Amino acid sequence: MLTHSAVAVDAPRERVLLVHVILHGEVDLDDGAEFFHLATDSNADVLELIPVTRNRPDPATFIGSGKVQELAEKVRETAADLVLFDRSLSPVQERNLERALQCRVIDRVGLILDIFARRAHTHEGKLQVELAQLTRLRTRLIRGWTHLERQRGGIGLRGPGETQLETDRRLIGERIQSLRHKLVKVAAHRATQRRARQRAPLPTVALVGYTNAGKSTLFNALTERSNYTANRLFATLDPAIGRLQVAGQDAVLLADTVGFMRDLPTDLIAAFRATLEEVNQAQLLLHVVDGSAVDRDTQMAAVESVLKEIAADSLPVLVVFNKVDMTGEASGGLYDASGTLIAVNVSAQSGAGLDALLQAILERVGRSILRVELLLSPEEGALRACLHRLASVIDEDFDEEGKTRMVFDIDDLAWRRLRAQMRDNGCQAQDPTSTIPEIIKEGDWYAVE
């Protein structure tokens, strides 16, 4: 696995062969261009990109014995240090390939983890990447230390002993537990910061999208900031939050998040779940799409898949097609046959279409009032008091069991946040008898005059 030491400026660049595998029925739109950029962003000296077409993966080597022999010859001819596969390899496949090729083999997941390790700057980001790396490494220690299979017998050494493999697994397990404990503390600190922001009645809009779609550039253009941006994959990993001031209206909090990618490692998504909480807490998601990408539909599907994995697929989404200055398309809103806005064409670089985007954001997160009917148990007195502070109570009565039925009008933003707190408290409650309040009815949204 590539390590943090490879980040050093004076570190020699590794000579790398890329293997781009296409399976039967798949459509290869970029001819491995994305994979090539991933490798070069990892400071690799790419010698050649080798395309491989197969009907189905080979269980032992993924590409089959014949292709392995051809690849081994190519490794010897080029004196390659490393072979990168544009696929997720099983531990068995990775080990068999290393034996046959006589050089290191890393799959797409390992490459992405290495890039994240290079780009993570905050304490939380470094912890998250290390956790993802170790979680993956723990499954790839199979017989990695056969020369130290078991301690030799001798005076004072006789007994069951411990294999080096077992020692490594134990040490990695202890480190994983330590990292998770630290991330819990970091997540608690982030939750405290989020609660402080939520005290002000400001809606949150989160930027999501495929890596290098231009999210950070759009974030800078809308918030008038100068955060780091670059035309490269995963240029920024750490989330940023800025204030977006819309003329004549209350401000909106805009959150920039880490970019997504197809086949993003599950362990990495799990490790960054606390960071991605900014997405779950948003009232609107701006799905930023690189309008100039030849495989933009595939990229959009990859983002939607990740949003579903982090349980954010039910949030309102506005699609923003970026980089219209490169496509020649007109900037502004895109509407369906019924006149409903479905997307906005913009150029974050030139500023074209940003006025239309701001208007669309304002329409989507504008304040509204909702009428709600709620049934509270006797133990939920704190929530009842909270509703009296936040909402306008229309009707309230009690039944023989001490339950309270409330009908109230409440600001939509306050209600969304209160529902999120109710859900979180219900999931985190230690008391097994604790329940989430029953929502009898939610009425229509009414815009504030």
Backbone torsions as a table, in degrees:
resi	resn	phi	psi	omega
1	MET	NA	137.7	175.5
2	LEU	-65.1	142.0	-173.5
3	THR	-117.6	174.9	179.8
4	HIS	-63.2	-26.0	-178.2
5	SER	-63.3	-23.1	-179.2
6	ALA	-71.4	-8.3	-178.2
7	VAL	-76.8	-19.2	-176.1
8	ALA	-55.4	142.9	-175.4
9	VAL	-63.3	-39.7	-175.4
10	ASP	-90.1	8.9	179.5
11	ALA	-69.5	137.9	179.7
12	PRO	-66.9	143.6	178.8
13	ARG	-77.7	134.5	-179.3
14	GLU	-78.6	138.2	177.4
15	ARG	-81.7	119.8	-166.7
16	VAL	-127.4	139.1	168.0
17	LEU	-105.7	136.5	179.4
18	LEU	-106.5	134.1	177.4
19	VAL	-115.1	112.2	-177.3
20	HIS	-105.8	108.3	-172.8
21	VAL	-101.0	129.7	174.7
22	ILE	-118.1	125.5	179.0
23	LEU	-93.0	158.1	-177.8
24	HIS	-57.2	131.6	179.0
25	GLY	94.0	-12.9	179.4
26	GLU	-85.1	152.1	177.9
27	VAL	-108.9	121.4	-179.1
28	ASP	-100.9	98.6	-174.4
29	LEU	-85.6	-31.2	-173.5
30	ASP	-105.8	2.2	178.3
31	ASP	54.3	35.4	177.1
32	GLY	80.6	12.3	-177.0
33	ALA	-64.0	-41.4	179.6
34	GLU	-62.4	-43.4	179.1
35	PHE	-63.3	-39.7	177.8
36	PHE	-61.0	-43.2	179.4
37	HIS	-67.9	-35.5	175.6
38	LEU	-59.9	-42.8	-178.4
39	ALA	-68.2	-45.8	-178.8
40	THR	-67.4	-31.9	176.3
41	ASP	-68.6	-16.4	177.5
42	SER	-95.4	19.5	175.4
43	ASN	66.2	32.9	179.9
44	ALA	-95.6	145.3	172.2
45	ASP	-93.4	95.6	-173.8
46	VAL	-75.5	119.0	-179.9
47	LEU	-84.7	-39.6	-177.3
48	GLU	-167.5	145.7	172.4
49	LEU	-105.3	119.3	-173.7
50	ILE	-106.7	112.1	177.2
51	PRO	-79.7	139.8	178.3
52	VAL	-132.7	130.6	178.0
53	THR	-114.6	129.8	179.7
54	ARG	-139.2	153.9	175.1
55	ASN	-72.4	-39.8	179.4
56	ARG	-156.9	158.9	-179.2
57	PRO	-66.4	142.8	172.8
58	ASP	-82.3	128.9	-176.1
59	PRO	-59.7	-30.1	-174.9
60	ALA	-86.7	-41.7	-173.6
61	THR	-132.7	1.0	-178.2
62	PHE	72.5	-40.8	-174.6
63	ILE	-106.1	-4.5	177.9
64	GLY	91.6	156.3	-174.2
65	SER	-65.4	-37.9	-179.5
66	GLY	-62.4	-47.2	178.8
67	LYS	-66.5	-33.0	177.9
68	VAL	-63.0	-41.8	178.4
69	GLN	-63.4	-42.9	177.7
70	GLU	-62.9	-40.7	-179.7
71	LEU	-67.4	-38.2	178.2
72	ALA	-62.1	-39.7	177.6
73	GLU	-65.5	-39.4	178.4
74	LYS	-65.5	-37.9	177.7
75	VAL	-62.0	-43.9	179.4
76	ARG	-66.0	-40.5	-178.7
77	GLU	-65.1	-39.7	-174.7
78	THR	-95.3	-7.6	-176.0
79	ALA	55.3	43.9	-178.8
80	ALA	-68.8	143.7	176.8
81	ASP	-87.9	-25.1	-169.0
82	LEU	-153.2	145.3	173.2
83	VAL	-119.5	125.3	179.4
84	LEU	-107.0	131.4	178.5
85	PHE	-106.2	134.5	178.0
86	ASP	-84.7	43.8	178.8
87	ARG	-149.4	161.4	172.3
88	SER	-85.1	121.4	-179.2
89	LEU	-102.0	144.7	173.8
90	SER	-74.9	160.4	176.7
91	PRO	-55.4	-38.3	179.8
92	VAL	-66.2	-45.7	179.8
93	GLN	-62.6	-42.5	-179.3
94	GLU	-63.5	-41.8	-179.0
95	ARG	-68.8	-41.9	178.5
96	ASN	-63.1	-39.6	179.6
97	LEU	-66.4	-40.6	179.8
98	GLU	-64.0	-38.1	178.1
99	ARG	-66.1	-41.8	-176.7
100	ALA	-74.7	-36.5	-175.7
101	LEU	-90.2	-16.4	-179.5
102	GLN	59.0	37.8	173.6
103	CYS	-157.4	170.6	-178.0
104	ARG	-71.2	147.3	178.2
105	VAL	-129.1	130.6	178.1
106	ILE	-131.4	138.0	180.0
107	ASP	-93.5	-177.0	-175.9
108	ARG	-60.6	-39.5	-179.2
109	VAL	-63.2	-46.0	178.9
110	GLY	-62.1	-35.9	179.3
111	LEU	-67.0	-43.8	179.3
112	ILE	-64.1	-40.9	178.0
113	LEU	-62.0	-37.5	178.6
114	ASP	-65.0	-42.1	178.8
115	ILE	-64.0	-41.5	177.7
116	PHE	-62.6	-38.5	179.1
117	ALA	-63.0	-34.5	179.8
118	ARG	-72.7	-36.4	-169.6
119	ARG	-94.5	-14.3	-179.2
120	ALA	-72.8	125.5	-177.4
121	HIS	-114.1	-32.6	-178.8
122	THR	-78.8	160.5	178.1
123	HIS	-59.3	-43.2	-179.0
124	GLU	-64.9	-43.1	-179.7
125	GLY	-61.1	-41.2	179.4
126	LYS	-66.1	-39.3	177.3
127	LEU	-63.6	-42.2	-177.9
128	GLN	-65.0	-42.3	-179.6
129	VAL	-67.0	-42.8	179.8
130	GLU	-63.0	-39.1	178.0
131	LEU	-61.8	-44.3	179.4
132	ALA	-64.8	-40.2	179.3
133	GLN	-63.9	-46.0	-178.0
134	LEU	-69.6	-37.1	177.9
135	THR	-60.9	-39.1	177.9
136	ARG	-73.3	-40.8	-177.3
137	LEU	-63.9	-33.3	-177.0
138	ARG	-61.1	-28.7	179.3
139	THR	-85.3	-3.0	-174.8
140	ARG	-119.2	26.8	178.0
141	LEU	-99.3	13.4	-174.9
142	ILE	-62.2	115.3	177.1
143	ARG	50.0	37.4	179.6
144	GLY	-78.5	-11.1	-177.3
145	TRP	-130.8	54.1	-175.5
146	THR	-66.4	-23.2	-179.9
147	HIS	-75.8	-9.6	176.5
148	LEU	-124.0	45.1	-172.1
149	GLU	-56.1	-41.7	178.3
150	ARG	-158.4	148.2	179.3
151	GLN	-59.1	137.3	178.5
152	ARG	-71.6	151.2	178.0
153	GLY	-73.4	169.9	-179.0
154	GLY	156.9	179.1	-179.6
155	ILE	-62.7	121.8	179.0
156	GLY	79.7	-1.0	-176.7
157	LEU	-118.7	-1.5	-178.5
158	ARG	-72.7	143.4	-179.3
159	GLY	144.8	-174.3	-176.0
160	PRO	-64.8	-31.3	179.7
161	GLY	67.2	-171.8	-179.9
162	GLU	-147.3	128.0	179.0
163	THR	-71.0	155.6	177.1
164	GLN	-62.4	-33.9	178.2
165	LEU	-61.9	-44.8	178.8
166	GLU	-64.5	-38.7	177.9
167	THR	-62.2	-46.2	179.8
168	ASP	-60.9	-44.5	180.0
169	ARG	-62.4	-40.5	-179.8
170	ARG	-65.1	-44.2	-179.4
171	LEU	-65.4	-40.7	178.1
172	ILE	-65.5	-41.0	177.9
173	GLY	-60.9	-40.8	178.3
174	GLU	-65.6	-40.7	179.0
175	ARG	-66.5	-38.2	177.8
176	ILE	-62.6	-43.5	177.8
177	GLN	-62.0	-40.1	178.1
178	SER	-63.4	-43.3	179.8
179	LEU	-64.6	-41.7	179.4
180	ARG	-63.7	-37.8	178.6
181	HIS	-64.2	-42.2	178.9
182	LYS	-65.6	-39.3	-179.4
183	LEU	-68.6	-29.9	175.2
184	VAL	-62.5	-41.7	178.3
185	LYS	-65.5	-41.8	179.2
186	VAL	-64.8	-41.2	178.9
187	ALA	-63.5	-37.5	177.7
188	ALA	-64.6	-39.8	177.4
189	HIS	-64.7	-41.6	178.9
190	ARG	-64.8	-38.3	178.7
191	ALA	-64.6	-36.2	176.7
192	THR	-63.7	-43.8	176.9
193	GLN	-62.0	-39.7	-179.5
194	ARG	-65.8	-40.2	178.4
195	ARG	-64.1	-36.4	178.1
196	ALA	-63.8	-39.4	178.2
197	ARG	-68.9	-34.1	-175.6
198	GLN	-74.9	-12.8	176.3
199	ARG	-65.4	-30.7	174.5
200	ALA	-86.3	133.0	-175.8
201	PRO	-75.4	63.9	-179.4
202	LEU	-113.5	126.4	177.4
203	PRO	-70.0	153.6	179.6
204	THR	-113.5	132.2	175.7
205	VAL	-117.4	128.7	-176.9
206	ALA	-110.8	135.6	174.6
207	LEU	-88.7	124.3	175.1
208	VAL	-129.2	159.9	178.4
209	GLY	161.3	174.2	178.5
210	TYR	-67.5	150.3	179.3
211	THR	-59.9	141.9	179.5
212	ASN	67.4	24.4	175.7
213	ALA	-84.1	-11.6	178.6
214	GLY	103.2	23.5	-178.6
215	LYS	-63.2	-47.3	-177.3
216	SER	-67.0	-36.3	176.4
217	THR	-64.9	-41.1	177.2
218	LEU	-66.4	-39.2	177.2
219	PHE	-59.3	-46.3	179.2
220	ASN	-63.5	-40.7	-178.0
221	ALA	-66.1	-37.3	-177.2
222	LEU	-80.5	-33.3	-175.8
223	THR	-102.3	-2.1	-178.6
224	GLU	58.6	41.2	176.0
225	ARG	-105.3	177.1	-179.1
226	SER	-132.9	45.0	177.1
227	ASN	-64.2	157.1	-177.3
228	TYR	-62.3	132.4	174.3
229	THR	-136.2	154.0	177.3
230	ALA	-161.0	151.5	178.6
231	ASN	-84.1	72.1	-178.0
232	ARG	-155.2	160.0	-178.3
233	LEU	-73.4	135.7	178.6
234	PHE	53.5	46.6	179.4
235	ALA	-65.0	-36.2	178.8
236	THR	-127.6	136.6	-179.7
237	LEU	-115.9	-27.7	-173.1
238	ASP	-85.1	134.3	-177.6
239	PRO	-68.6	152.8	177.7
240	ALA	-136.7	144.6	179.9
241	ILE	-128.5	128.3	179.5
242	GLY	-134.0	165.7	-179.0
243	ARG	-96.5	126.3	177.7
244	LEU	-106.0	113.3	-176.9
245	GLN	-97.1	118.2	177.1
246	VAL	-99.9	128.9	-174.2
247	ALA	-53.8	127.4	176.5
248	GLY	76.2	5.3	-177.3
249	GLN	-131.8	167.1	175.0
250	ASP	-63.7	155.4	-179.7
251	ALA	-70.9	160.4	176.9
252	VAL	-124.3	138.1	175.1
253	LEU	-86.0	126.2	-179.2
254	LEU	-110.6	125.8	-177.4
255	ALA	-113.4	127.0	174.9
256	ASP	-98.3	135.6	-175.2
257	THR	-125.9	171.3	179.1
258	VAL	-64.9	143.6	179.0
259	GLY	-73.3	152.7	178.6
260	PHE	-100.2	172.2	179.3
261	MET	-159.4	153.9	176.7
262	ARG	-64.9	147.6	-179.7
263	ASP	57.2	32.7	176.6
264	LEU	-64.9	132.6	-176.0
265	PRO	-56.5	133.3	179.6
266	THR	-61.3	-39.3	178.8
267	ASP	-61.9	-35.3	-179.6
268	LEU	-70.1	-41.1	177.4
269	ILE	-62.1	-42.2	179.2
270	ALA	-63.6	-40.8	-179.1
271	ALA	-66.7	-34.8	-178.2
272	PHE	-91.4	12.4	-176.0
273	ARG	-61.0	-37.6	179.4
274	ALA	-64.4	-41.4	177.9
275	THR	-63.4	-39.8	-177.5
276	LEU	-76.7	-0.1	174.5
277	GLU	-60.8	-26.4	176.9
278	GLU	-59.8	-31.4	178.0
279	VAL	-70.0	-46.7	-177.2
280	ASN	-64.2	-26.9	-177.0
281	GLN	-89.9	-1.0	-175.9
282	ALA	-79.3	152.0	175.0
283	GLN	-88.8	-17.5	-179.8
284	LEU	-152.0	137.3	175.0
285	LEU	-106.4	129.5	171.6
286	LEU	-97.9	106.9	-179.9
287	HIS	-85.0	99.6	-177.4
288	VAL	-83.5	125.4	-176.4
289	VAL	-121.3	135.6	173.1
290	ASP	-73.6	100.8	-176.8
291	GLY	-65.4	-17.4	-178.7
292	SER	-91.1	-6.0	-177.3
293	ALA	-72.9	136.3	-179.1
294	VAL	-70.1	-24.3	-179.1
295	ASP	-113.5	40.8	-174.2
296	ARG	-64.2	-32.2	177.9
297	ASP	-65.1	-39.1	177.3
298	THR	-65.7	-40.5	178.6
299	GLN	-64.1	-42.4	179.0
300	MET	-62.6	-40.4	178.7
301	ALA	-64.7	-36.3	178.2
302	ALA	-65.0	-40.9	178.4
303	VAL	-65.3	-43.9	179.3
304	GLU	-62.0	-34.5	178.4
305	SER	-65.5	-42.7	179.3
306	VAL	-67.3	-40.7	178.3
307	LEU	-60.1	-37.8	177.1
308	LYS	-66.9	-37.2	-178.1
309	GLU	-67.5	-30.5	179.2
310	ILE	-98.2	14.5	175.9
311	ALA	61.9	37.9	178.6
312	ALA	-116.2	11.9	-175.1
313	ASP	-77.0	-10.6	-180.0
314	SER	-93.1	-3.5	-178.6
315	LEU	-78.0	151.0	177.1
316	PRO	-61.0	137.6	-176.5
317	VAL	-128.4	137.3	171.7
318	LEU	-120.9	120.9	-179.0
319	VAL	-80.4	132.5	178.7
320	VAL	-122.0	109.8	177.0
321	PHE	-85.2	110.9	-176.4
322	ASN	-93.6	168.8	175.4
323	LYS	66.5	38.3	176.3
324	VAL	-67.9	-17.8	176.2
325	ASP	-66.9	-17.9	178.8
326	MET	-98.2	-15.8	-177.7
327	THR	-102.1	-19.3	-178.4
328	GLY	81.7	3.0	178.8
329	GLU	-76.5	156.7	179.5
330	ALA	-73.8	142.0	177.4
331	SER	-82.5	161.6	179.3
332	GLY	118.0	-171.0	-175.5
333	GLY	-78.2	148.9	174.0
334	LEU	-113.9	131.1	-173.4
335	TYR	-123.3	150.9	175.4
336	ASP	-86.7	-173.7	-174.9
337	ALA	-63.4	-27.6	-179.0
338	SER	-86.8	0.7	179.5
339	GLY	87.6	10.9	179.6
340	THR	-86.1	133.8	178.4
341	LEU	-68.7	125.2	-178.4
342	ILE	-115.4	-19.6	-179.3
343	ALA	-166.9	167.4	177.9
344	VAL	-133.0	131.8	174.7
345	ASN	-92.0	124.8	-179.0
346	VAL	-139.6	167.4	166.5
347	SER	-129.1	106.5	179.8
348	ALA	-64.0	-26.5	-178.0
349	GLN	-73.7	-46.1	-177.1
350	SER	-95.1	-18.2	-178.7
351	GLY	93.2	-1.7	-179.6
352	ALA	-64.5	134.1	176.1
353	GLY	82.1	-1.9	-177.1
354	LEU	-68.7	-32.5	177.7
355	ASP	-63.1	-42.7	178.2
356	ALA	-64.7	-36.4	178.6
357	LEU	-66.5	-43.5	178.7
358	LEU	-60.9	-41.3	178.7
359	GLN	-64.3	-39.7	178.8
360	ALA	-65.6	-40.6	177.6
361	ILE	-61.5	-44.6	-178.6
362	LEU	-61.1	-40.9	-179.5
363	GLU	-68.2	-33.6	-176.7
364	ARG	-79.7	-31.3	-176.4
365	VAL	-112.0	12.8	176.8
366	GLY	-59.4	148.5	-175.3
367	ARG	-71.1	139.4	178.9
368	SER	-139.5	167.4	179.3
369	ILE	-117.4	136.7	-179.2
370	LEU	-123.4	137.8	174.8
371	ARG	-96.2	128.2	-174.3
372	VAL	-128.0	141.7	171.6
373	GLU	-116.1	124.5	-170.4
374	LEU	-131.1	144.7	176.8
375	LEU	-115.0	119.8	-176.8
376	LEU	-110.3	141.9	174.9
377	SER	-81.4	165.9	-179.2
378	PRO	-60.9	-25.7	-178.0
379	GLU	-78.3	-6.8	-174.3
380	GLU	-102.1	43.3	179.3
381	GLY	-66.8	-33.9	179.6
382	ALA	-64.0	-40.5	178.4
383	LEU	-66.4	-38.1	178.1
384	ARG	-61.9	-43.3	178.3
385	ALA	-64.9	-37.4	177.9
386	CYS	-63.1	-41.1	179.6
387	LEU	-65.8	-35.2	176.9
388	HIS	-65.8	-29.1	178.3
389	ARG	-78.8	-39.1	-171.8
390	LEU	-92.5	-28.0	-170.5
391	ALA	-116.6	169.0	173.6
392	SER	-102.1	105.2	-174.3
393	VAL	-76.2	121.8	-178.4
394	ILE	-90.1	-41.8	-176.9
395	ASP	-150.3	147.4	-179.9
396	GLU	-154.1	129.4	176.5
397	ASP	-147.9	166.3	-174.6
398	PHE	-125.3	146.6	177.2
399	ASP	-104.7	-176.8	-175.7
400	GLU	-67.5	-23.7	-179.8
401	GLU	-86.3	1.9	179.4
402	GLY	86.3	5.8	178.3
403	LYS	-78.3	149.3	-176.9
404	THR	-113.4	126.7	172.8
405	ARG	-102.7	123.6	-177.8
406	MET	-121.9	139.5	171.0
407	VAL	-121.3	124.9	-174.6
408	PHE	-149.6	157.9	171.7
409	ASP	-103.8	134.5	-175.4
410	ILE	-143.5	147.1	175.7
411	ASP	-60.1	136.5	-174.5
412	ASP	-60.4	-38.7	-179.7
413	LEU	-65.4	-45.3	178.8
414	ALA	-61.9	-37.0	-178.8
415	TRP	-70.2	-41.2	178.4
416	ARG	-60.3	-44.9	-179.7
417	ARG	-66.9	-39.3	179.8
418	LEU	-66.2	-38.9	177.5
419	ARG	-64.1	-39.3	178.2
420	ALA	-63.4	-40.6	178.4
421	GLN	-66.4	-40.5	178.1
422	MET	-61.3	-43.2	179.5
423	ARG	-64.9	-45.9	-178.7
424	ASP	-63.9	-43.1	-179.6
425	ASN	-65.3	-36.5	178.9
426	GLY	-67.7	-37.5	-179.3
427	CYS	-75.4	-30.1	-174.7
428	GLN	-95.9	-3.7	-175.3
429	ALA	-63.8	135.3	177.8
430	GLN	-81.2	-24.9	-179.8
431	ASP	-79.4	115.5	-177.5
432	PRO	-64.6	-16.3	179.2
433	THR	-86.4	-7.5	-179.0
434	SER	-68.2	140.0	-178.4
435	THR	-128.9	162.2	173.3
436	ILE	-89.2	135.6	-178.8
437	PRO	-54.3	143.9	-178.4
438	GLU	-85.1	122.9	176.9
439	ILE	-91.6	110.7	-177.0
440	ILE	-76.5	-40.4	-175.6
441	LYS	-158.1	137.2	168.2
442	GLU	-117.3	124.2	-178.8
443	GLY	-84.6	-165.8	179.2
444	ASP	-79.1	159.5	176.2
445	TRP	-83.9	137.9	178.9
446	TYR	-123.4	122.5	-178.9
447	ALA	-66.6	141.8	178.4
448	VAL	-75.2	128.7	179.1
449	GLU	-70.8	NA	NA
